[in-house]
Amino acid sequence: MTLMKKNLIFILVALLVLPVLASAANDVTFPQTSTIQLDDGSAYTVDTSSTFDSYTVNADNIVFTASANSIISLTSADRTAFTLSGTDADYMTISKDCTNASSDLLIVVSASAPTTYTVTVTPSGSCTGLGGNSPAAPAAAPGGGGGGGGGGAATPATPATPATPTVSPATPATPATPASFTSPENITSLLTSLNLTRNEAAETANLVKVTTDLKEFSLTGTADQKTALTNFVTYGVSASTIALGSGEREALVRDYLNTVKKANITWSDIERMATGQKPLDRNLTSEQGQLPKVLNAFEKVVGHRPDFKNAKEDLAWNTMMYRVRFTRDLVKETAGIKEFKAKMKKTPTTPLDWSVVRALGYALK
C-alpha cells in the first residue's frame, strides 16, 4: 500500500460486509453502512442508499464514477468540509449539510443524465454554517383529517442554483417568492394583519397540541417558539394558511417538524409548503433518512427514479419529501386518491401516503 493510493478500508458497525464492486452502471452497492478511510486517518461513512458505477480511494480524495440514478451519500463525524469537482448541476442534486455533530454530502444523479461522470470528493478543513444546508434532493384532505397526514400525524419555492447543492435537484435559478404572510411571533401584529379576533381558549388548546407534537419528534421548543407555533395553528399567517383550517395547519406543522427537524420554524417555508412550493431551508440528514422510502414510493407511482430537470417530477419528489400542500381542488384530490390506490394497492393512511396522493393529484398534472 503506497502513500499516494490505497485500497478502501471498510469499518462496519457490526460485521464486515463488502460492497458489490463492478464496472456496470450502479453496480456498487452497500448492504450496510461502511467507512472509507484516507491516509490521514480521516473516516467517512457511506450510507446504505449509495449506489454508483465504481470508485477509487486515493491518499486525500475519493473518486466516484456515477451515471443516471446514482446516489453518493457520505458523512464525516469530524465535520470535515467536502470540495467537489466533475459535477453537473443540470443533472445532479448536490447537497451539503453542516451540523454540530457531522458534515453530510448527498449527490443524486438524475434519471435523464446523458453521460457518465467522474466526481472527485476531496475532504479538507471544517464545514461552516451550523444547521444550514445547500438545497438538495419531496396537501391534503379536509381540515386536519387523513389528507394532511392527520392534523395529528406526521408526513420544494425553488432554491437558487445548487451551491455544490435535500432532498434541490437541478432547479431554476431564482426561488419563487412566497405569497404575503405575517410571522406569528407577535399576536397583536398577526391579528391586525389578518383582521382576526383573538381566541384565547383556542390558543390554550393548541399550545397543548404543539407542545405534544414537539415532544413526539424529539424537539425542545423555547417559550417563544411554542407561542409562534400556537399562533400559527390557531390563526394561520396568510390567506392560504387560513384556508387550510386549524387541523390542517397543525398537520402542516407536524410534517415540518418531522421532515425539517427543528423547532425554530422558517415561516416563509411554511408558506411555501402550504402553497405548492419547495422549502428552501432543508435538512439533509433527515432527507437521507427518508430517501429509501421516498425513492421507493416515487418509483412505484412514476415508474422510474426522479428526473430533476423535469419540473413536475422535481416538484413531485419534494412534495413527497417535505409533504408540500397545494390550493385545494377536490377533483384533483379524488383523482390522486384513485391513482394512489391503483398503483400502491392500498388506501392512503400515513403522512407519506397523503403526500404521494398530492404528488399524483397536483404536482404531476
C-alpha positions, 0 to 999 in steps of 0.5 A: 500500500503506497502513500499516494493510493490505497485500497478502501478500508471498510469499518462496519458497525457490526460485521464486515460486509463488502460492497458489490464492486463492478464496472456496470452502471450502479453496480456498487452497492452497500448492504450496510453502512461502511467507512472509507478511510484516507491516509490521514486517518480521516473516516467517512461513512457511506450510507446504505442508499449509495449506489454508483458505477465504481470508485477509487480511494486515493491518499486525500480524495475519493473518486466516484464514477456515477451515471443516471440514478446514482446516489453518493451519500457520505458523512464525516463525524469530524465535520470535515468540509467536502470540495467537489469537482466533475459535477453537473448541476443540470443533472445532479442534486448536490447537497451539503449539510453542516451540523454540530455533530457531522458534515453530510454530502448527498449527490443524486444523479438524475434519471435523464443524465446523458453521460457518465461522470467522474466526481472527485470528493476531496475532504479538507478543513471544517464545514461552516454554517451550523444547521444550514444546508445547500438545497438538495434532493419531496396537501391534503384532505379536509381540515386536519383529517387523513389528507394532511397526514392527520392534523395529528400525524406526521408526513420544494419555492425553488432554491437558487442554483445548487451551491455544490447543492435535500432532498434541490435537484437541478432547479431554476435559478431564482426561488419563487417568492412566497405569497404575503404572510405575517410571522406569528411571533407577535399576536397583536401584529398577526391579528391586525394583519389578518383582521382576526379576533383573538381566541384565547381558549383556542390558543390554550388548546393548541399550545397543548397540541404543539407542545405534544407534537414537539415532544413526539419528534424529539424537539425542545421548543423555547417559550417563544417558539411554542407561542409562534407555533400556537399562533400559527395553528390557531390563526394561520399567517396568510390567506392560504394558511387560513384556508387550510383550517386549524387541523390542517395547519397543525398537520402542516406543522407536524410534517415540518417538524418531522421532515425539517427537524427543528423547532425554530420554524422558517415561516416563509417555508411554511408558506411555501409548503402550504402553497405548492412550493419547495422549502428552501431551508432543508435538512439533509440528514433527515432527507437521507433518512427518508430517501429509501422510502421516498425513492421507493414510493416515487418509483412505484407511482412514476415508474422510474427514479426522479428526473430533476430537470423535469419540473413536475417530477422535481416538484413531485419528489419534494412534495413527497419529501417535505409533504408540500400542500397545494390550493385545494381542488377536490377533483384533483384530490379524488383523482390522486386518491384513485391513482394512489390506490391503483398503483400502491394497492392500498388506501392512503393512511400515513403522512407519506401516503397523503403526500404521494396522493398530492404528488399524483393529484397536483404536482404531476398534472 
